């Protein structure tokens, strides 16, 4: 999934380089996830849509649920929980 936060994204605060984002924009996960489903713009295409204003805590739970992050960056306010060797 893509996780974005900046002045042009669906996030809170809606500015570039905030010290902490409380909600972020998620896009294009590689599968359906029940934690994200309520935020989907297009509920008929969960992998081809954007998820606006997803609470940072929810994104953290999704990351934990899927075993951590393999690569990439996250906006401030979303902890970077790296995948262990078992989940790579």
PyMOL Python script that loads the backbone (N, CA, C, O; Angstrom):
from pymol import cmd

cmd.read_pdbstr("""\
ATOM      1  N   UNK A   1       0.840  -1.178   0.000  1.00  0.00           N
ATOM      2  CA  UNK A   1       0.000   0.000   0.000  1.00  0.00           C
ATOM      3  C   UNK A   1       0.880   1.233   0.000  1.00  0.00           C
ATOM      4  O   UNK A   1       2.020   1.207   0.463  1.00  0.00           O
ATOM      5  N   UNK A   2       0.346   2.280  -0.512  1.00  0.00           N
ATOM      6  CA  UNK A   2       1.011   3.572  -0.504  1.00  0.00           C
ATOM      7  C   UNK A   2       0.439   4.380   0.654  1.00  0.00           C
ATOM      8  O   UNK A   2      -0.774   4.388   0.863  1.00  0.00           O
ATOM      9  N   UNK A   3       1.291   5.053   1.402  1.00  0.00           N
ATOM     10  CA  UNK A   3       0.844   5.911   2.507  1.00  0.00           C
ATOM     11  C   UNK A   3       1.451   7.288   2.275  1.00  0.00           C
ATOM     12  O   UNK A   3       2.671   7.442   2.234  1.00  0.00           O
ATOM     13  N   UNK A   4       0.581   8.290   2.123  1.00  0.00           N
ATOM     14  CA  UNK A   4       1.021   9.643   1.784  1.00  0.00           C
ATOM     15  C   UNK A   4       0.455  10.659   2.764  1.00  0.00           C
ATOM     16  O   UNK A   4      -0.627  10.471   3.319  1.00  0.00           O
ATOM     17  N   UNK A   5       1.199  11.731   2.967  1.00  0.00           N
ATOM     18  CA  UNK A   5       0.710  12.875   3.743  1.00  0.00           C
ATOM     19  C   UNK A   5       1.475  14.105   3.286  1.00  0.00           C
ATOM     20  O   UNK A   5       2.696  14.180   3.421  1.00  0.00           O
ATOM     21  N   UNK A   6       0.741  15.064   2.745  1.00  0.00           N
ATOM     22  CA  UNK A   6       1.329  16.324   2.274  1.00  0.00           C
ATOM     23  C   UNK A   6       0.190  17.281   1.957  1.00  0.00           C
ATOM     24  O   UNK A   6      -0.980  16.945   2.143  1.00  0.00           O
ATOM     25  N   UNK A   7       0.523  18.449   1.490  1.00  0.00           N
ATOM     26  CA  UNK A   7      -0.488  19.474   1.226  1.00  0.00           C
ATOM     27  C   UNK A   7      -1.510  19.048   0.177  1.00  0.00           C
ATOM     28  O   UNK A   7      -2.623  19.574   0.160  1.00  0.00           O
ATOM     29  N   UNK A   8      -1.158  18.110  -0.693  1.00  0.00           N
ATOM     30  CA  UNK A   8      -2.071  17.671  -1.737  1.00  0.00           C
ATOM     31  C   UNK A   8      -2.759  16.349  -1.456  1.00  0.00           C
ATOM     32  O   UNK A   8      -3.509  15.849  -2.295  1.00  0.00           O
ATOM     33  N   UNK A   9      -2.516  15.781  -0.297  1.00  0.00           N
ATOM     34  CA  UNK A   9      -3.083  14.476   0.047  1.00  0.00           C
ATOM     35  C   UNK A   9      -4.259  14.627   1.014  1.00  0.00           C
ATOM     36  O   UNK A   9      -4.436  15.663   1.654  1.00  0.00           O
ATOM     37  N   UNK A  10      -5.042  13.577   1.095  1.00  0.00           N
ATOM     38  CA  UNK A  10      -6.156  13.532   2.049  1.00  0.00           C
ATOM     39  C   UNK A  10      -5.600  13.150   3.414  1.00  0.00           C
ATOM     40  O   UNK A  10      -5.579  11.971   3.768  1.00  0.00           O
ATOM     41  N   UNK A  11      -5.150  14.140   4.181  1.00  0.00           N
ATOM     42  CA  UNK A  11      -4.521  13.887   5.465  1.00  0.00           C
ATOM     43  C   UNK A  11      -4.801  15.033   6.426  1.00  0.00           C
ATOM     44  O   UNK A  11      -5.305  16.086   6.033  1.00  0.00           O
ATOM     45  N   UNK A  12      -4.466  14.811   7.685  1.00  0.00           N
ATOM     46  CA  UNK A  12      -4.620  15.844   8.709  1.00  0.00           C
ATOM     47  C   UNK A  12      -3.338  15.894   9.523  1.00  0.00           C
ATOM     48  O   UNK A  12      -2.932  14.866  10.066  1.00  0.00           O
ATOM     49  N   UNK A  13      -2.685  17.041   9.631  1.00  0.00           N
ATOM     50  CA  UNK A  13      -2.995  18.285   8.944  1.00  0.00           C
ATOM     51  C   UNK A  13      -2.657  18.174   7.454  1.00  0.00           C
ATOM     52  O   UNK A  13      -1.843  17.342   7.051  1.00  0.00           O
ATOM     53  N   UNK A  14      -3.279  19.001   6.666  1.00  0.00           N
ATOM     54  CA  UNK A  14      -3.090  18.944   5.217  1.00  0.00           C
ATOM     55  C   UNK A  14      -2.017  19.955   4.804  1.00  0.00           C
ATOM     56  O   UNK A  14      -2.285  20.944   4.120  1.00  0.00           O
ATOM     57  N   UNK A  15      -0.799  19.664   5.248  1.00  0.00           N
ATOM     58  CA  UNK A  15       0.359  20.516   4.957  1.00  0.00           C
ATOM     59  C   UNK A  15       1.554  19.602   4.639  1.00  0.00           C
ATOM     60  O   UNK A  15       1.531  18.406   4.927  1.00  0.00           O
ATOM     61  N   UNK A  16       2.570  20.180   4.052  1.00  0.00           N
ATOM     62  CA  UNK A  16       3.812  19.445   3.813  1.00  0.00           C
ATOM     63  C   UNK A  16       4.628  19.362   5.101  1.00  0.00           C
ATOM     64  O   UNK A  16       4.649  20.306   5.891  1.00  0.00           O
ATOM     65  N   UNK A  17       5.291  18.241   5.306  1.00  0.00           N
ATOM     66  CA  UNK A  17       6.274  18.063   6.373  1.00  0.00           C
ATOM     67  C   UNK A  17       5.777  18.401   7.774  1.00  0.00           C
ATOM     68  O   UNK A  17       6.496  19.029   8.551  1.00  0.00           O
ATOM     69  N   UNK A  18       4.564  17.994   8.101  1.00  0.00           N
ATOM     70  CA  UNK A  18       4.054  18.208   9.460  1.00  0.00           C
ATOM     71  C   UNK A  18       4.905  17.413  10.445  1.00  0.00           C
ATOM     72  O   UNK A  18       5.479  16.383  10.090  1.00  0.00           O
ATOM     73  N   UNK A  19       4.981  17.887  11.659  1.00  0.00           N
ATOM     74  CA  UNK A  19       5.712  17.144  12.684  1.00  0.00           C
ATOM     75  C   UNK A  19       5.003  15.837  13.013  1.00  0.00           C
ATOM     76  O   UNK A  19       5.641  14.843  13.359  1.00  0.00           O
ATOM     77  N   UNK A  20       3.670  15.848  12.901  1.00  0.00           N
ATOM     78  CA  UNK A  20       2.903  14.630  13.160  1.00  0.00           C
ATOM     79  C   UNK A  20       1.588  14.693  12.388  1.00  0.00           C
ATOM     80  O   UNK A  20       0.847  15.671  12.476  1.00  0.00           O
ATOM     81  N   UNK A  21       1.314  13.639  11.634  1.00  0.00           N
ATOM     82  CA  UNK A  21       0.034  13.506  10.945  1.00  0.00           C
ATOM     83  C   UNK A  21      -0.852  12.580  11.772  1.00  0.00           C
ATOM     84  O   UNK A  21      -0.404  11.523  12.217  1.00  0.00           O
ATOM     85  N   UNK A  22      -2.102  12.972  11.978  1.00  0.00           N
ATOM     86  CA  UNK A  22      -3.033  12.122  12.728  1.00  0.00           C
ATOM     87  C   UNK A  22      -3.895  11.287  11.797  1.00  0.00           C
ATOM     88  O   UNK A  22      -4.481  10.289  12.218  1.00  0.00           O
ATOM     89  N   UNK A  23      -3.975  11.690  10.536  1.00  0.00           N
ATOM     90  CA  UNK A  23      -4.674  10.917   9.504  1.00  0.00           C
ATOM     91  C   UNK A  23      -3.883  11.056   8.213  1.00  0.00           C
ATOM     92  O   UNK A  23      -3.316  12.111   7.929  1.00  0.00           O
ATOM     93  N   UNK A  24      -3.851   9.986   7.440  1.00  0.00           N
ATOM     94  CA  UNK A  24      -3.054   9.954   6.216  1.00  0.00           C
ATOM     95  C   UNK A  24      -3.873   9.373   5.074  1.00  0.00           C
ATOM     96  O   UNK A  24      -4.948   8.809   5.281  1.00  0.00           O
ATOM     97  N   UNK A  25      -3.350   9.520   3.879  1.00  0.00           N
ATOM     98  CA  UNK A  25      -3.974   8.942   2.689  1.00  0.00           C
ATOM     99  C   UNK A  25      -3.310   7.608   2.380  1.00  0.00           C
ATOM    100  O   UNK A  25      -2.086   7.519   2.284  1.00  0.00           O
ATOM    101  N   UNK A  26      -4.122   6.584   2.227  1.00  0.00           N
ATOM    102  CA  UNK A  26      -3.633   5.265   1.833  1.00  0.00           C
ATOM    103  C   UNK A  26      -4.148   5.002   0.430  1.00  0.00           C
ATOM    104  O   UNK A  26      -5.266   5.390   0.091  1.00  0.00           O
ATOM    105  N   UNK A  27      -3.347   4.352  -0.376  1.00  0.00           N
ATOM    106  CA  UNK A  27      -3.783   4.034  -1.722  1.00  0.00           C
ATOM    107  C   UNK A  27      -3.309   2.676  -2.175  1.00  0.00           C
ATOM    108  O   UNK A  27      -2.219   2.221  -1.827  1.00  0.00           O
ATOM    109  N   UNK A  28      -4.136   2.054  -2.941  1.00  0.00           N
ATOM    110  CA  UNK A  28      -3.794   0.886  -3.736  1.00  0.00           C
ATOM    111  C   UNK A  28      -3.124  -0.268  -2.969  1.00  0.00           C
ATOM    112  O   UNK A  28      -2.053  -0.732  -3.359  1.00  0.00           O
ATOM    113  N   UNK A  29      -3.758  -0.729  -1.879  1.00  0.00           N
ATOM    114  CA  UNK A  29      -3.200  -1.907  -1.207  1.00  0.00           C
ATOM    115  C   UNK A  29      -3.262  -3.114  -2.141  1.00  0.00           C
ATOM    116  O   UNK A  29      -4.029  -3.114  -3.104  1.00  0.00           O
ATOM    117  N   UNK A  30      -2.470  -4.129  -1.865  1.00  0.00           N
ATOM    118  CA  UNK A  30      -2.445  -5.285  -2.764  1.00  0.00           C
ATOM    119  C   UNK A  30      -3.547  -6.293  -2.470  1.00  0.00           C
ATOM    120  O   UNK A  30      -3.590  -7.363  -3.078  1.00  0.00           O
ATOM    121  N   UNK A  31      -4.442  -5.957  -1.536  1.00  0.00           N
ATOM    122  CA  UNK A  31      -5.574  -6.818  -1.242  1.00  0.00           C
ATOM    123  C   UNK A  31      -6.547  -6.125  -0.310  1.00  0.00           C
ATOM    124  O   UNK A  31      -6.259  -5.057   0.230  1.00  0.00           O
ATOM    125  N   UNK A  32      -7.695  -6.741  -0.128  1.00  0.00           N
ATOM    126  CA  UNK A  32      -8.715  -6.224   0.783  1.00  0.00           C
ATOM    127  C   UNK A  32      -8.193  -6.312   2.213  1.00  0.00           C
ATOM    128  O   UNK A  32      -7.555  -7.297   2.583  1.00  0.00           O
ATOM    129  N   UNK A  33      -8.460  -5.292   3.012  1.00  0.00           N
ATOM    130  CA  UNK A  33      -8.147  -5.336   4.430  1.00  0.00           C
ATOM    131  C   UNK A  33      -9.316  -4.748   5.198  1.00  0.00           C
ATOM    132  O   UNK A  33      -9.723  -3.613   4.950  1.00  0.00           O
ATOM    133  N   UNK A  34      -9.855  -5.518   6.127  1.00  0.00           N
ATOM    134  CA  UNK A  34     -11.040  -5.092   6.880  1.00  0.00           C
ATOM    135  C   UNK A  34     -10.796  -3.826   7.689  1.00  0.00           C
ATOM    136  O   UNK A  34     -11.735  -3.071   7.938  1.00  0.00           O
ATOM    137  N   UNK A  35      -9.558  -3.575   8.104  1.00  0.00           N
ATOM    138  CA  UNK A  35      -9.253  -2.368   8.871  1.00  0.00           C
ATOM    139  C   UNK A  35      -9.338  -1.106   8.010  1.00  0.00           C
ATOM    140  O   UNK A  35      -9.595  -0.018   8.524  1.00  0.00           O
ATOM    141  N   UNK A  36      -9.126  -1.249   6.723  1.00  0.00           N
ATOM    142  CA  UNK A  36      -9.152  -0.098   5.809  1.00  0.00           C
ATOM    143  C   UNK A  36     -10.474   0.068   5.078  1.00  0.00           C
ATOM    144  O   UNK A  36     -10.780   1.166   4.614  1.00  0.00           O
ATOM    145  N   UNK A  37     -11.256  -0.981   4.966  1.00  0.00           N
ATOM    146  CA  UNK A  37     -12.434  -1.016   4.090  1.00  0.00           C
ATOM    147  C   UNK A  37     -13.375   0.173   4.266  1.00  0.00           C
ATOM    148  O   UNK A  37     -13.880   0.706   3.277  1.00  0.00           O
ATOM    149  N   UNK A  38     -13.616   0.589   5.482  1.00  0.00           N
ATOM    150  CA  UNK A  38     -14.567   1.684   5.721  1.00  0.00           C
ATOM    151  C   UNK A  38     -14.112   3.007   5.108  1.00  0.00           C
ATOM    152  O   UNK A  38     -14.936   3.892   4.877  1.00  0.00           O
ATOM    153  N   UNK A  39     -12.829   3.150   4.845  1.00  0.00           N
ATOM    154  CA  UNK A  39     -12.283   4.408   4.321  1.00  0.00           C
ATOM    155  C   UNK A  39     -12.184   4.436   2.796  1.00  0.00           C
ATOM    156  O   UNK A  39     -11.877   5.482   2.224  1.00  0.00           O
ATOM    157  N   UNK A  40     -12.433   3.325   2.135  1.00  0.00           N
ATOM    158  CA  UNK A  40     -12.268   3.230   0.679  1.00  0.00           C
ATOM    159  C   UNK A  40     -13.202   4.176  -0.058  1.00  0.00           C
ATOM    160  O   UNK A  40     -14.394   4.241   0.241  1.00  0.00           O
ATOM    161  N   UNK A  41     -12.658   4.910  -1.022  1.00  0.00           N
ATOM    162  CA  UNK A  41     -13.502   5.748  -1.872  1.00  0.00           C
ATOM    163  C   UNK A  41     -14.365   4.882  -2.776  1.00  0.00           C
ATOM    164  O   UNK A  41     -15.540   5.184  -2.981  1.00  0.00           O
ATOM    165  N   UNK A  42     -13.802   3.818  -3.314  1.00  0.00           N
ATOM    166  CA  UNK A  42     -14.528   2.921  -4.210  1.00  0.00           C
ATOM    167  C   UNK A  42     -14.628   1.552  -3.542  1.00  0.00           C
ATOM    168  O   UNK A  42     -13.669   0.780  -3.538  1.00  0.00           O
ATOM    169  N   UNK A  43     -15.777   1.266  -2.987  1.00  0.00           N
ATOM    170  CA  UNK A  43     -15.968   0.019  -2.259  1.00  0.00           C
ATOM    171  C   UNK A  43     -16.205  -1.182  -3.179  1.00  0.00           C
ATOM    172  O   UNK A  43     -16.498  -2.281  -2.707  1.00  0.00           O
ATOM    173  N   UNK A  44     -16.078  -0.971  -4.475  1.00  0.00           N
ATOM    174  CA  UNK A  44     -16.165  -2.082  -5.422  1.00  0.00           C
ATOM    175  C   UNK A  44     -14.794  -2.472  -5.965  1.00  0.00           C
ATOM    176  O   UNK A  44     -14.675  -3.450  -6.704  1.00  0.00           O
ATOM    177  N   UNK A  45     -13.763  -1.716  -5.604  1.00  0.00           N
ATOM    178  CA  UNK A  45     -12.406  -1.994  -6.083  1.00  0.00           C
ATOM    179  C   UNK A  45     -11.410  -1.627  -4.990  1.00  0.00           C
ATOM    180  O   UNK A  45     -10.768  -0.580  -5.065  1.00  0.00           O
ATOM    181  N   UNK A  46     -11.277  -2.476  -3.976  1.00  0.00           N
ATOM    182  CA  UNK A  46     -10.446  -2.168  -2.820  1.00  0.00           C
ATOM    183  C   UNK A  46      -8.961  -2.039  -3.129  1.00  0.00           C
ATOM    184  O   UNK A  46      -8.239  -1.392  -2.370  1.00  0.00           O
ATOM    185  N   UNK A  47      -8.484  -2.630  -4.213  1.00  0.00           N
ATOM    186  CA  UNK A  47      -7.064  -2.515  -4.539  1.00  0.00           C
ATOM    187  C   UNK A  47      -6.763  -1.396  -5.531  1.00  0.00           C
ATOM    188  O   UNK A  47      -5.598  -1.067  -5.755  1.00  0.00           O
ATOM    189  N   UNK A  48      -7.782  -0.817  -6.117  1.00  0.00           N
ATOM    190  CA  UNK A  48      -7.579   0.231  -7.115  1.00  0.00           C
ATOM    191  C   UNK A  48      -8.136   1.564  -6.691  1.00  0.00           C
ATOM    192  O   UNK A  48      -8.519   2.370  -7.539  1.00  0.00           O
ATOM    193  N   UNK A  49      -8.192   1.819  -5.400  1.00  0.00           N
ATOM    194  CA  UNK A  49      -8.797   3.046  -4.918  1.00  0.00           C
ATOM    195  C   UNK A  49      -7.931   3.723  -3.870  1.00  0.00           C
ATOM    196  O   UNK A  49      -6.921   3.182  -3.422  1.00  0.00           O
ATOM    197  N   UNK A  50      -8.351   4.914  -3.497  1.00  0.00           N
ATOM    198  CA  UNK A  50      -7.696   5.706  -2.460  1.00  0.00           C
ATOM    199  C   UNK A  50      -8.536   5.630  -1.191  1.00  0.00           C
ATOM    200  O   UNK A  50      -9.760   5.510  -1.239  1.00  0.00           O
ATOM    201  N   UNK A  51      -7.855   5.702  -0.070  1.00  0.00           N
ATOM    202  CA  UNK A  51      -8.489   5.666   1.247  1.00  0.00           C
ATOM    203  C   UNK A  51      -8.142   6.977   1.957  1.00  0.00           C
ATOM    204  O   UNK A  51      -7.076   7.078   2.563  1.00  0.00           O
ATOM    205  N   UNK A  52      -9.025   7.985   1.893  1.00  0.00           N
ATOM    206  CA  UNK A  52      -8.705   9.281   2.479  1.00  0.00           C
ATOM    207  C   UNK A  52      -8.872   9.310   3.996  1.00  0.00           C
ATOM    208  O   UNK A  52      -9.707   8.607   4.564  1.00  0.00           O
ATOM    209  N   UNK A  53      -8.066  10.132   4.622  1.00  0.00           N
ATOM    210  CA  UNK A  53      -8.131  10.433   6.052  1.00  0.00           C
ATOM    211  C   UNK A  53      -8.206   9.184   6.936  1.00  0.00           C
ATOM    212  O   UNK A  53      -9.060   9.087   7.817  1.00  0.00           O
ATOM    213  N   UNK A  54      -7.315   8.243   6.694  1.00  0.00           N
ATOM    214  CA  UNK A  54      -7.232   7.053   7.530  1.00  0.00           C
ATOM    215  C   UNK A  54      -6.441   7.425   8.789  1.00  0.00           C
ATOM    216  O   UNK A  54      -5.329   7.942   8.677  1.00  0.00           O
ATOM    217  N   UNK A  55      -6.982   7.178   9.969  1.00  0.00           N
ATOM    218  CA  UNK A  55      -6.233   7.500  11.189  1.00  0.00           C
ATOM    219  C   UNK A  55      -4.865   6.809  11.210  1.00  0.00           C
ATOM    220  O   UNK A  55      -4.741   5.643  10.836  1.00  0.00           O
ATOM    221  N   UNK A  56      -3.856   7.539  11.647  1.00  0.00           N
ATOM    222  CA  UNK A  56      -2.504   6.987  11.694  1.00  0.00           C
ATOM    223  C   UNK A  56      -2.467   5.711  12.533  1.00  0.00           C
ATOM    224  O   UNK A  56      -1.720   4.786  12.214  1.00  0.00           O
ATOM    225  N   UNK A  57      -3.255   5.650  13.587  1.00  0.00           N
ATOM    226  CA  UNK A  57      -3.308   4.441  14.422  1.00  0.00           C
ATOM    227  C   UNK A  57      -3.826   3.241  13.637  1.00  0.00           C
ATOM    228  O   UNK A  57      -3.367   2.119  13.848  1.00  0.00           O
ATOM    229  N   UNK A  58      -4.770   3.467  12.740  1.00  0.00           N
ATOM    230  CA  UNK A  58      -5.294   2.379  11.910  1.00  0.00           C
ATOM    231  C   UNK A  58      -4.221   1.877  10.959  1.00  0.00           C
ATOM    232  O   UNK A  58      -4.084   0.669  10.763  1.00  0.00           O
ATOM    233  N   UNK A  59      -3.463   2.785  10.368  1.00  0.00           N
ATOM    234  CA  UNK A  59      -2.374   2.378   9.476  1.00  0.00           C
ATOM    235  C   UNK A  59      -1.348   1.556  10.261  1.00  0.00           C
ATOM    236  O   UNK A  59      -0.836   0.557   9.754  1.00  0.00           O
ATOM    237  N   UNK A  60      -1.054   1.963  11.470  1.00  0.00           N
ATOM    238  CA  UNK A  60      -0.129   1.198  12.315  1.00  0.00           C
ATOM    239  C   UNK A  60      -0.654  -0.210  12.543  1.00  0.00           C
ATOM    240  O   UNK A  60       0.111  -1.172  12.471  1.00  0.00           O
ATOM    241  N   UNK A  61      -1.942  -0.347  12.816  1.00  0.00           N
ATOM    242  CA  UNK A  61      -2.531  -1.677  13.014  1.00  0.00           C
ATOM    243  C   UNK A  61      -2.445  -2.530  11.753  1.00  0.00           C
ATOM    244  O   UNK A  61      -2.179  -3.729  11.830  1.00  0.00           O
ATOM    245  N   UNK A  62      -2.669  -1.919  10.598  1.00  0.00           N
ATOM    246  CA  UNK A  62      -2.558  -2.655   9.326  1.00  0.00           C
ATOM    247  C   UNK A  62      -1.122  -3.146   9.134  1.00  0.00           C
ATOM    248  O   UNK A  62      -0.903  -4.286   8.724  1.00  0.00           O
ATOM    249  N   UNK A  63      -0.160  -2.299   9.426  1.00  0.00           N
ATOM    250  CA  UNK A  63       1.247  -2.674   9.291  1.00  0.00           C
ATOM    251  C   UNK A  63       1.574  -3.852  10.204  1.00  0.00           C
ATOM    252  O   UNK A  63       2.226  -4.808   9.782  1.00  0.00           O
ATOM    253  N   UNK A  64       1.126  -3.782  11.439  1.00  0.00           N
ATOM    254  CA  UNK A  64       1.359  -4.877  12.387  1.00  0.00           C
ATOM    255  C   UNK A  64       0.693  -6.153  11.896  1.00  0.00           C
ATOM    256  O   UNK A  64       1.302  -7.222  11.908  1.00  0.00           O
ATOM    257  N   UNK A  65      -0.561  -6.038  11.464  1.00  0.00           N
ATOM    258  CA  UNK A  65      -1.334  -7.197  11.006  1.00  0.00           C
ATOM    259  C   UNK A  65      -0.631  -7.935   9.872  1.00  0.00           C
ATOM    260  O   UNK A  65      -0.706  -9.161   9.778  1.00  0.00           O
ATOM    261  N   UNK A  66       0.048  -7.186   9.014  1.00  0.00           N
ATOM    262  CA  UNK A  66       0.693  -7.786   7.848  1.00  0.00           C
ATOM    263  C   UNK A  66       2.185  -8.063   8.051  1.00  0.00           C
ATOM    264  O   UNK A  66       2.903  -8.360   7.096  1.00  0.00           O
ATOM    265  N   UNK A  67       2.638  -7.964   9.282  1.00  0.00           N
ATOM    266  CA  UNK A  67       4.006  -8.384   9.582  1.00  0.00           C
ATOM    267  C   UNK A  67       5.082  -7.331   9.477  1.00  0.00           C
ATOM    268  O   UNK A  67       6.264  -7.664   9.556  1.00  0.00           O
ATOM    269  N   UNK A  68       4.722  -6.075   9.302  1.00  0.00           N
ATOM    270  CA  UNK A  68       5.703  -4.999   9.258  1.00  0.00           C
ATOM    271  C   UNK A  68       5.992  -4.514   7.849  1.00  0.00           C
ATOM    272  O   UNK A  68       5.452  -5.026   6.869  1.00  0.00           O
ATOM    273  N   UNK A  69       6.852  -3.518   7.777  1.00  0.00           N
ATOM    274  CA  UNK A  69       7.197  -2.858   6.518  1.00  0.00           C
ATOM    275  C   UNK A  69       8.437  -3.505   5.926  1.00  0.00           C
ATOM    276  O   UNK A  69       9.420  -3.738   6.629  1.00  0.00           O
ATOM    277  N   UNK A  70       8.389  -3.789   4.653  1.00  0.00           N
ATOM    278  CA  UNK A  70       9.552  -4.363   3.967  1.00  0.00           C
ATOM    279  C   UNK A  70      10.432  -3.250   3.407  1.00  0.00           C
ATOM    280  O   UNK A  70      11.659  -3.344   3.453  1.00  0.00           O
ATOM    281  N   UNK A  71       9.805  -2.189   2.876  1.00  0.00           N
ATOM    282  CA  UNK A  71      10.585  -1.063   2.357  1.00  0.00           C
ATOM    283  C   UNK A  71       9.698   0.158   2.260  1.00  0.00           C
ATOM    284  O   UNK A  71       8.472   0.060   2.321  1.00  0.00           O
ATOM    285  N   UNK A  72      10.326   1.306   2.107  1.00  0.00           N
ATOM    286  CA  UNK A  72       9.586   2.553   1.926  1.00  0.00           C
ATOM    287  C   UNK A  72       9.663   3.456   3.136  1.00  0.00           C
ATOM    288  O   UNK A  72      10.328   3.152   4.126  1.00  0.00           O
ATOM    289  N   UNK A  73       8.970   4.566   3.034  1.00  0.00           N
ATOM    290  CA  UNK A  73       8.935   5.574   4.087  1.00  0.00           C
ATOM    291  C   UNK A  73       7.500   5.769   4.552  1.00  0.00           C
ATOM    292  O   UNK A  73       6.552   5.398   3.859  1.00  0.00           O
ATOM    293  N   UNK A  74       7.357   6.352   5.727  1.00  0.00           N
ATOM    294  CA  UNK A  74       6.039   6.670   6.259  1.00  0.00           C
ATOM    295  C   UNK A  74       6.017   8.119   6.725  1.00  0.00           C
ATOM    296  O   UNK A  74       7.045   8.665   7.125  1.00  0.00           O
ATOM    297  N   UNK A  75       4.840   8.741   6.672  1.00  0.00           N
ATOM    298  CA  UNK A  75       4.731  10.109   7.180  1.00  0.00           C
ATOM    299  C   UNK A  75       4.968  10.153   8.693  1.00  0.00           C
ATOM    300  O   UNK A  75       4.766   9.164   9.397  1.00  0.00           O
ATOM    301  N   UNK A  76       5.394  11.307   9.167  1.00  0.00           N
ATOM    302  CA  UNK A  76       5.550  11.514  10.608  1.00  0.00           C
ATOM    303  C   UNK A  76       4.225  11.224  11.308  1.00  0.00           C
ATOM    304  O   UNK A  76       3.164  11.662  10.863  1.00  0.00           O
ATOM    305  N   UNK A  77       4.303  10.484  12.400  1.00  0.00           N
ATOM    306  CA  UNK A  77       3.104  10.124  13.143  1.00  0.00           C
ATOM    307  C   UNK A  77       2.694   8.679  12.945  1.00  0.00           C
ATOM    308  O   UNK A  77       1.866   8.155  13.691  1.00  0.00           O
ATOM    309  N   UNK A  78       3.278   8.024  11.929  1.00  0.00           N
ATOM    310  CA  UNK A  78       3.034   6.600  11.700  1.00  0.00           C
ATOM    311  C   UNK A  78       4.352   5.888  11.986  1.00  0.00           C
ATOM    312  O   UNK A  78       5.320   6.057  11.244  1.00  0.00           O
ATOM    313  N   UNK A  79       4.400   5.093  13.056  1.00  0.00           N
ATOM    314  CA  UNK A  79       5.676   4.451  13.394  1.00  0.00           C
ATOM    315  C   UNK A  79       6.140   3.471  12.322  1.00  0.00           C
ATOM    316  O   UNK A  79       5.335   2.770  11.709  1.00  0.00           O
ATOM    317  N   UNK A  80       7.438   3.438  12.111  1.00  0.00           N
ATOM    318  CA  UNK A  80       8.038   2.543  11.127  1.00  0.00           C
ATOM    319  C   UNK A  80       8.329   1.219  11.817  1.00  0.00           C
ATOM    320  O   UNK A  80       9.290   1.105  12.577  1.00  0.00           O
ATOM    321  N   UNK A  81       7.507   0.233  11.553  1.00  0.00           N
ATOM    322  CA  UNK A  81       7.644  -1.086  12.164  1.00  0.00           C
ATOM    323  C   UNK A  81       8.157  -2.047  11.113  1.00  0.00           C
ATOM    324  O   UNK A  81       7.392  -2.579  10.309  1.00  0.00           O
ATOM    325  N   UNK A  82       9.454  -2.262  11.129  1.00  0.00           N
ATOM    326  CA  UNK A  82      10.104  -3.062  10.095  1.00  0.00           C
ATOM    327  C   UNK A  82       9.754  -4.537  10.239  1.00  0.00           C
ATOM    328  O   UNK A  82       9.662  -5.065  11.347  1.00  0.00           O
ATOM    329  N   UNK A  83       9.560  -5.188   9.102  1.00  0.00           N
ATOM    330  CA  UNK A  83       9.294  -6.628   9.084  1.00  0.00           C
ATOM    331  C   UNK A  83      10.530  -7.373   9.561  1.00  0.00           C
ATOM    332  O   UNK A  83      11.659  -6.977   9.271  1.00  0.00           O
ATOM    333  N   UNK A  84      10.307  -8.451  10.292  1.00  0.00           N
ATOM    334  CA  UNK A  84      11.445  -9.281  10.674  1.00  0.00           C
ATOM    335  C   UNK A  84      11.798 -10.207   9.507  1.00  0.00           C
ATOM    336  O   UNK A  84      11.079 -10.247   8.509  1.00  0.00           O
ATOM    337  N   UNK A  85      12.877 -10.933   9.627  1.00  0.00           N
ATOM    338  CA  UNK A  85      13.354 -11.779   8.532  1.00  0.00           C
ATOM    339  C   UNK A  85      12.304 -12.789   8.087  1.00  0.00           C
ATOM    340  O   UNK A  85      12.257 -13.152   6.911  1.00  0.00           O
ATOM    341  N   UNK A  86      11.466 -13.244   9.006  1.00  0.00           N
ATOM    342  CA  UNK A  86      10.423 -14.214   8.686  1.00  0.00           C
ATOM    343  C   UNK A  86       9.373 -13.662   7.735  1.00  0.00           C
ATOM    344  O   UNK A  86       8.778 -14.414   6.964  1.00  0.00           O
ATOM    345  N   UNK A  87       9.138 -12.341   7.784  1.00  0.00           N
ATOM    346  CA  UNK A  87       8.098 -11.705   6.975  1.00  0.00           C
ATOM    347  C   UNK A  87       8.638 -11.015   5.731  1.00  0.00           C
ATOM    348  O   UNK A  87       7.895 -10.286   5.073  1.00  0.00           O
ATOM    349  N   UNK A  88       9.877 -11.215   5.396  1.00  0.00           N
ATOM    350  CA  UNK A  88      10.445 -10.585   4.203  1.00  0.00           C
ATOM    351  C   UNK A  88      10.291 -11.465   3.002  1.00  0.00           C
ATOM    352  O   UNK A  88      10.713 -11.094   1.907  1.00  0.00           O
TER     353      UNK A  88
END
""", "prot")
cmd.dss("prot")
cmd.show_as("cartoon", "prot")
cmd.util.cbc("prot")
cmd.orient("prot")
